[in-house]
C-alpha cells in the first residue's frame, strides 16, 4: 500500500462513497459521505483505494489534535476502518506494512473478527473501548411519541414549546439554508465558539455541509418563531432502517426548541425509518445527559485498535 497516492476528499467523490455504503451498509455514524465531507478539513483526510476497499487516513490528526495512545511520538497515522468486504483483514495488513498507526471508530464486529485472527496476537494489537464516540440508537416511534413516564420531562418541554410559540416548521430547501446559517452564527456567538477549538471546528464543518446542500443531498428541517429561526437540524439515512442526525441546534431563547425540532423533523422526514442514530456525546457531560434522556435502546460501540 502506497500512502503517498492518497488524495483529499472532494465533492466529486460522493458517488464512489455512496456506491460502497450501499454495498456495505454502515452502522457507525461517521460513514455517510456528508459526514466525511463536512469534517474532511478537520481531520485532513486522504483517500485511496486498496484491494476493493476505500481507505481513509490522516497524517496530521495524531500530530495536531489528539495524542497517540501509548507513545510520545507524533509520527503516527490515523485511520478510519476500511470500507469494503474484509476490513479486519485490511487492518492486519496496515499494521504489518506500516506499523506506526492507530485505527479509530472501529465497530465491535470488526474487533471480534480481529481477535480471532492469529496475527492479532503476533502483532501485539489491542482493541480499546472508545466510549466517548459510541453512537446512541433510539427507536424512532418511541422518541417521536414520547409516551410513558420515562419521557415525561422531554414531553413537558415539547408541549411547552408547542403551546407557547407561533411556530412554523419546514423541511430544508436551498432557499432556507441562509436561515440555518443565521441561527448557527447566533448560536456560536452566545457560546463563544471562537474560544473553543471544538465548537469552532464544528461551525466550519456545518458551513461546509450547508454550503454544499444541493450536492450532498441530505435532509434537514428548519423551525421558526415569528420568522426568526429557533432551531434547525439535518441528517440522512445511514442504512436501510436507520436515520442519522448529524447536527441539531436550537436557540436558548425558546423553551423546548430542542425537543420541538427533533419531534417535527421525525414527523416530517424519513418517516419509514425504524431507528434514529443521534451520534456520539464526545465525552461532554451535558451532551451525554441530553442523549441519555431520550433512553437509547442500544449503543453502537466503537474501539481504537493500536499496537501495545
N, C-alpha and C positions, 0 to 999 in steps of 0.2 A: 504494500500500500504506500503510495507516494502522496504524503500530506501536502506537498508543495503544489499539487494540482487543485487544491481546494479553492473554491470561488465564493464570493459573498452571495447571500440570498438576494434575489431580485424578484420583482413582481411577476416577471415572466416565468418564474418557476412554479407558479400556482398549479398549473395543470399537471406538472410532474408530481408534486406532493399530493394533490387530490387523487391521482391515479394510485399511488402507493397506499394512501389511507383508506381508499375504497377496497383495495385488495387485502390489506392487513389492518382491519379496523382497530383503532387505538382505544385504550381505556384511560390513559393519563391525559390530563387537561392540556399539557404542553403541545400535544400533537394535533393541532389544526394549523393550516397554513396562515390564517390570520394571526394566531398567537406567535408563531415563529417569525413572521414578517414584522409585526409591530415591535418585538423585542430584539430584533436582529442586531441593532446597533449597540444595545446594552451589553449583549454577550459577545458581539463581534464574531458572529458565527461564520464559519466557512462550510461549504457543502461539496461533497464528492460522491460519486457512485463507485461501489466496490462489490463485486460478486453478488449482483442483484439486490443490493441494499443501498439505501441512502444513509450517508454518514454525515453527522453534524458535529463540529468541534470548534473549539476556540483556543487559540494560542495565548490569549490575553486575560481571560476571565480569572484564572487562578494566580495571575500576577497582580492584577489591579483591583479585584473586587472581593475575592474570597481566598482564604489560606488553604493550601492542601492539607489533608488530614494529619499525616504523620511525618512531615518533613518541613524544614525551614526553607527548602529550595523553592524558588518561584518558577523554575523551569519545568512546569508541569502543564499538561494539555488537558482541557476539559472537554468531555464528550457527553452527548445525549445517547440514549440507547439506539443502536442501529435500527433502521426501519426496513423490514423485509422478512423473509421466511424463517431465518435462523439467527436472530440477534444474539443468542447466547454463544453460538459458535464464532461469530464475528468478534464478540467481546474477547474471547480467548485469544483470537489472532491478534487483536490490538495489543494485549498485554505481552504476548510472545514477541511481537515485532517492534514495539515502541517502548514499552516499559514505564516511562515517566508520565503516566496518565491516571486520571480518575474518570469513572463513568457515573453520571448523576441521573436522578429521576428514573431509576430502574425499577420496573414493577416486580411484584413478588413472584410471578410465574417465571420470569426470566432468572431471578435469583435461584429459584428451586431447580431449574434445569442446570444452571451453572454448578451448583454444589454437587450434582451427580456426575459431573464431568471429571475424569481422573486428573486432568490438567489443572483443575481449580486448586487443589491442594499443592500440587507441584509448584505452581506459580505463587503460592502463599497469598491467595486472594481472600478477601472478606467482603461480605455484604453488610453494610452499616445502615440501620434504620434512619431515615431522614424525616422525622416526624413533622417538622415544620412545613414540609412540602407534600404531605399527604392530602389528597383531594377528598372533599366532603360530598357524599352522594345522598340524594333525597328522593323519596317517592313524590313525583310531581303532583299527584292528586292531593296528597296529604298537605304539602306546603302551599297549595293553591286554596284549599278549602279551610285549612286551619281549624279543624273540628277537634273537640275534646279539650280537657283541662291542660294537657301538656303544651298547647299552643295559645293558652289564654292571654299571655302578655302580648304576643305578636298580633293576635286578633284584636286586642284593645287598641293598639297603636294604629292598625289598619282602619278600624272603624272611626277612630279619632280623625284621621286624615279625610276619609270619605265624607264625614258629616260636617267637617269644619271649613272646607275649601271649595270654591268654584273651580273645578279642575277639568282638564282636557287631556286625554291620552291619545297619542298617535304612534303608529309603527313608523320606524325611522325610514326616511327617504332622503335623497340627496339635498333637497331644499331645506331640510331640517338639521343638517349637520352643524351649521353655524350656531344654532341654538344650543346644541350639546357643548360646543367649544366655549360658549359664553358661560355656561354653568361650570365647566371644568376649570376655567380661569378663575372664576369667583371662588370655587371650592379650594383651589390651590392658594389663593391669597389668604383666605381665612385660616388655612393650616400651615402657612409659611413654608410652602414647598421648596422654595429656594434655599432654605436652611436644612433641608432633609434630603440627602442624596437619593434615597429610595423613592420618595414621593416625586422628586424632580424627574427621575428616570421614568417613573410610571406616567407622568404627564407627557413626556416626549413620546412614549410608546402609544399612548391614547391618541395623540395627534397623528402619529404615523398611520394608525388604523382609520381614523376619521377622514384624513386627507385622501385615503385610498378606498373609501367606502364602496364605490361602484365596482372597482376592480376586484376587491376582496370578496364582496358578495355576502357579508354576514348579515344577521338580523339585529334589529335594535328597537328600542322604544323610548319615547320622549313624553314626559309628564309635565304639563304646565299649569300654573295657577294664575288666572287673570293675565295671561300672555307672558308670564315670567317662567322660565324653566325651573322647575322644582326638583326634577330628577331625570336621569337617563340611564340606560343600560344597553349593553349589546352582547351577543353571543351567537352560537350556531350549533348545528348538530355535530356532536363528536363522533358518534357511531349511530347505528340504526335505531337505537332506542334511548339515547341519552343526549340531552341538550346541555351544553357547557356555557356558563355565564362568564364571560371574560372580564367585564367591567360593570360596576353598578355604583353610581354616585348620586347623592341627594343633598339638597340644601338644608342646613340645620334649622333654618327659619321655619320650615314647615314640619310640624309634628306628625310622625308616622309616614313620612315621604319614602323612606327606605322600604317599609312594608308595602306601601302602595305601588311603587314601581315594580317590585317583584311580583305582586299579585296581578296587576294589569298586564304585564308582559306575558306571564304564563297563560293568562286567559286568552290572549290575542295572537300569540306566536307559537309555532311548532306544537300545535295542540295535540298531536298524536304521540308526542314523546312520553315515555314511561318514567324516566328518571331525569334528575337535574344534577349536574356536576357544578358545584359552586367554587371549584378550585381550592387552593390552599390558604392557610392563615399566616404563612411565613413567620410564625413564632410571635406574632403581635397579640398580646393578651386580649385587648378589646375586640379584635377581629375574631379571635378564637371563640370568645363568649358569644358573639353575634352569630357565628356559623353553628355553634352547638345549640343555640336557642331554637333552631329550626329542626332539631332532632334528626341528624343523619341516620340513614338505615345501614350504611357501611362507609368505610374509608378505603380509598384506593391507596394502598401502602406503596411507598417508593423508597429506594435504597441508593446508597453510594457504594460502588464497587471500587476497591482500592487494594494496593499491594501492601501487606503488613511488613 
